[in-house]
Amino acid sequence: MRITVDNLTFGYDYRTVLKEISFKMNSGDFLAIIGDNGSGKSTLVKCMLGINKVAPSQIFLDDVDVTNYKQFLNIGYVPQIFDDFNYEFPITVNEIIHSSIMRDISQDEILELLDKMGILELQNENINTLSGGQLQRVFIVRSLINQPKLLILDEPTVGVDRKNVENFYKTINSLNAEGISVILITHNIRESNANFSHVLSLHNGEGIIKEVPRGDEA
């Protein structure tokens, strides 16, 4: 998915959070968004998702103004916290995955995704028995089930142990290599071995983007 952000300014009430942010992503790019708490990382993503309402001509998804964009199934989104999700509800991995399906998909395809994420053996487990890393992979499968062109992950490794962090980045690199564009918000870029193509640094609402040669550390 191609993304263009052009002089985006956004705020809540009288507080400006983002100031004239501009950058472009091509299909297949892997963008890291970094910055301190409160720098506007999640706010920026919510603007791109149409959750935060922005003025026309500031954000374009595949050359369509986000204010007119209708194909949000093309975007898989894994927020840091699912505010509307009851983590103690007795629902299995299979049930939560099936509840998110909005296209024709075979059971074999679902099992293939679970296997790719390394959680095939967990399909009948209640989600409240899973570790943080396992639960994160369930939500990634949930976000991929409708074949998105863009995957957005907000602080995906918070509370995940080091081994699962390494496995997570290996998986995300693989998905990106298959052609899925990825945006990853992180507070600690040093912990990753992700194959970023660009890094957007936010500070006091302003952004600086740099290109990262593929294979190099950010």
N, C-alpha and C positions, 0 to 999 in steps of 0.2 A: 504494500500500500504506500502511495505517495502522500506526504504531508507537507503542507506549507503553512507556516505561522508568520504573519506579517504585521509587525508593530502591534502586537497584542498587549493591551493594557486592561487590567481587570482588578476589581476590588470588592470588598464587602462594606456596605454602608459608606462611611467616610474614609475607610482605610484602603489605600492602594496596595495590592499584593504583588502584582506583576506590572512591570513598566517597560513598554515598547520591546517586547520579546520577539525576535525574528530568527527563524531557522528553517531549513528544508531537510526532508528525509526522502530518499528514493526507495523503491520497492527492494526489499532484501537487506536494508540497513539495520544496524543494531545500535540504538542510542541509549547511552546511560545519562540519567539526570541526577546530578549530585548537588548537595547544598546542606546547610545547617537546618535544624528544625525551624519551621516557620518561614523558610525562604521561598515557599510557593511551589514546591515540587508537585504535591498532590493537587493543588489548585490548578496548575497548568494542565495536568492530565484530565481533570474533570472538565476543563474547558474544551479539550479535544474530543471528549466523549459526549458533549452536549448536555452534561449534567449542570454545569455552570453556563448560564446564558450569556453569550458574548455578542458584540455588535457585528453586523455583516462585514465581509471582506477582510477578516482578520485570521481565520483558520479555514484551510481547504483540505478535504480528504479526497484523494483521487480526483483533484481538480473541481470538486463540488464544495460550495460554501457549507460549512458545518451547520449554519442556520437552516439550510434546506436539505441536509443529508438525511437519508432514510434507511441506509443499509448498515445499521449498527451491528447486525449479526456478523459483519465482516471483521469485527473487533472482538477479541477475547480479552476480558479484563479481570485481573486477580487483585482486588484491593488488599491492603494490609489487614483490615478487619472487615468482615461481612457484618455490618450493623444489623441487618435484617435476618441473620442466621442464628438459630438456637443450637449451640454446640453440644448441648446436653440432650437434645431430642434423639430418641432411639431410631435412627434411620441408618440404613446400610450404605456402603459406598455405591453399590449398584443402584440403589433407589435414588440417591442424590444425583448421580450421573443421568439416569433416565428422566428425571424431572426437568432437566435442562435442555433436552433434545428438541430442536425446532426444525429439523430437516429429516429426509429419509436416510436412515443409517442402519446397517445390519448389526446384529449382535457380534459378528466376527470383527467388524471395524472397532466396536467398543472394546472388545477384548484386546485387540491389537494396541489400542491407545493405552489401556491399563498396563499392558506388558511393557510398552515403550517407557512408561514412567516408573516401571519397577514395582507396581502395586497390584499385579494380577492376582496374587494370592490373597489380597485383602478385599476382594470384591464383595464378599458376604459379611464383612466385619462391620459392626456398628461404628460410626465415625467418632463417638465419644471414647473409644478405646485406642485411638490412633495417636502416635507421637506427632509433634509439630511438623517434622519433615514429611511424614506420611500424609498428614492432612493437607499440607501445602501442595503435594503432588496430586491429591484428589481434586483440589480446586483448579489446578492447571489442566487436568483432563477435562474437567467441567467446562473450562474456557475454550478448549480446543474442539469440543464435540461437534460444533457447528461449522467447522473448517474456516476459521477466520484467516484473513490476510495479514492482520496485525495483532500481536500479543502485547498487552500492557501489564506490567507487574510492579506493584507498589511495595517496596521494602520486603521482598519475598523471603529473605533469609533471617528475618528477626525471630529469635527464639529457636533457631535450628542449629543442631550441633555441627561441628566442623566437617565431619565426614559427609553428612548429608548436604552441607553447603557445596562441597566439591562435586558431589553427584548432581546437585541441582544445576550448577553452571555447565557441567558436561552435557546435560540434557538440553538446556536452553541453547547452547552453542549448536547442538545437533539440529534442533528445530529451525534455527536461523539459517543453517547451511542448506536446509530443505527449501528455503525461499520465504519463510514467514518473517515479516518485519517485526522487530522487537523493540519495545521501549521499557527500560528497567530503571526504576527509582531506587537509589541506594544511599545509605548514609556512610558506607564504608567501601569505597571502590577498591581499596587495597586488598580486601579479602577475596576478591573475585579473580578468576582466570577467564572471564568472559571475553569473547572475541568482538569487542566493541568496534564499531566503525566511526562513531562520533561520541563526544562527551559534551553535555550541556551543563555548565556550572551556573547555579543561581545564587545570588548574594544581594540581600536587600532589594529583592524584586527584579534585579537586572540580570541579564543572562549573557554568558560568553560561551560560544560553541567552538570546539576544535575537532579536527579530523584525526582519527587514530589509524595509522597504517595497520592493516589486518595482520594479526599475529604478534603485534607489539603490545606491551603493557601500557595501560592508560596512565 
